[in-house]
Amino acid sequence: MSTLVFQNPFSTRFVQPGAIPWFAADTSLSTLLFRLYDVGNRAIICGPHGSGKSTILSHLASVAQRQGLKVHCLRICSWIDAIRVMRVFATMNPKQSIVSVDSWELLGFFGWFLCQFADFRGICVVVTVHEKPWWNNWPVLLHTKANDKTFQRLVYGLMTKFAGSKTIEFSNAMLKDVFQRHSGNLREAFFELYDHYERQSRRTLSAK
Amino acid sequence: MTESKRMDQNTLGSYRIQPNPQINVTFNRENIQYSGGDHLRAHYIVEGIESQSISAVERSVVWYTEGKGEEDLGVIFFERIQLGRRKDSTQISSTSLSTDHMTGALATELPHSPVSYEGIIVKIRWCVRIRIFFQSGRDFVSEHIFFLGSVPVVRLPAKIEQ
């Protein structure tokens, strides 16, 4: 029997937040963490869909953990998760912990309440949002925006590390086209490359 | 053709300081093809690092889904070997792991499902996973794929292929 492994470098496990590296020419993760302390321990990472907010959050959490802090990573799926956030805010030690909250805007009105509570307890917290809410006075730590060069760099990194086939390649022009078609949304662009990669690798199999 | 893939991953890849070890796994079947109910035996060798730098080794037999969606995972065998440290800084470990050569073995009976599947949107993979924890707090994972069952590889529909 013929058995083959089609390892697709654009599978979720390789492109999910935390799995891919974060590149920035002007700042490092440690600098970002220091900036967070400078601005009062509470800040927002702001940016459109698929621009790398969750990736930065994940890497920041790793850096904080390496510095000996206890990290609470929370991912919000709906406003009901406000209970979970409240529980963490109420029970954690503000001096030795940091909270990272992904998709804060899904908390709606409860987000405002939790902001007040975090301010009151002096909790160190970083949250991601698509746009800064008018009622939130926390400073913006970083505006994320991906560009086609970053996309190309990430793609080549993934191909080098995880590609199952060495014969499949993507040209710079094609990558630029994919990136622009998805308006800079890296997640969607990776999904399109996933499909390309599957088609190419199975065509290669058929040819054999 | 039989092709086994090995995937090594440092969970903090961008902060890699520790040299990456090389982990080789040998299966009791050369073609790494198994059926439900079969006995899987695997032997592994860790090379390229000092045994003193390791604090624990986890070995497991798992299946996971891979594709465009969320990942599912099932563990059918798991064992953690904690390498304790005595006051004279020599390591003590359980008998199933030789600290001199960093070798070990595992054995388990495989279930009948889920079978390995090479689909387009989703794939189901079986693997022996060896995870090494270093004294520094970092870890390193090495996955060695094998096949359960004999579902053929999914091919593209003719329309799409054209």
HADDOCK unambig.tbl for C-alpha pairs under 7 A between the chains (distance, minus, plus):
assign (segid A and resid 2 and name CA) (segid B and resid 1 and name CA) 5.25 0.50 0.50
assign (segid A and resid 2 and name CA) (segid B and resid 2 and name CA) 6.54 0.50 0.50
assign (segid A and resid 3 and name CA) (segid B and resid 1 and name CA) 6.15 0.50 0.50
assign (segid A and resid 3 and name CA) (segid B and resid 2 and name CA) 5.34 0.50 0.50
assign (segid A and resid 3 and name CA) (segid B and resid 3 and name CA) 6.83 0.50 0.50
assign (segid A and resid 4 and name CA) (segid B and resid 2 and name CA) 6.40 0.50 0.50
assign (segid A and resid 4 and name CA) (segid B and resid 3 and name CA) 5.79 0.50 0.50
assign (segid A and resid 5 and name CA) (segid B and resid 3 and name CA) 6.91 0.50 0.50
assign (segid A and resid 11 and name CA) (segid B and resid 66 and name CA) 6.30 0.50 0.50
assign (segid A and resid 11 and name CA) (segid B and resid 67 and name CA) 4.80 0.50 0.50
assign (segid A and resid 11 and name CA) (segid B and resid 68 and name CA) 5.51 0.50 0.50
assign (segid A and resid 12 and name CA) (segid B and resid 67 and name CA) 6.01 0.50 0.50
assign (segid A and resid 12 and name CA) (segid B and resid 68 and name CA) 5.34 0.50 0.50
assign (segid A and resid 12 and name CA) (segid B and resid 69 and name CA) 6.28 0.50 0.50
assign (segid A and resid 12 and name CA) (segid B and resid 70 and name CA) 6.91 0.50 0.50
assign (segid A and resid 13 and name CA) (segid B and resid 66 and name CA) 6.96 0.50 0.50
assign (segid A and resid 21 and name CA) (segid B and resid 14 and name CA) 6.19 0.50 0.50
assign (segid A and resid 191 and name CA) (segid B and resid 68 and name CA) 6.71 0.50 0.50
assign (segid A and resid 198 and name CA) (segid B and resid 120 and name CA) 6.41 0.50 0.50
assign (segid A and resid 202 and name CA) (segid B and resid 155 and name CA) 6.29 0.50 0.50
assign (segid A and resid 202 and name CA) (segid B and resid 156 and name CA) 6.70 0.50 0.50
assign (segid A and resid 203 and name CA) (segid B and resid 161 and name CA) 6.87 0.50 0.50
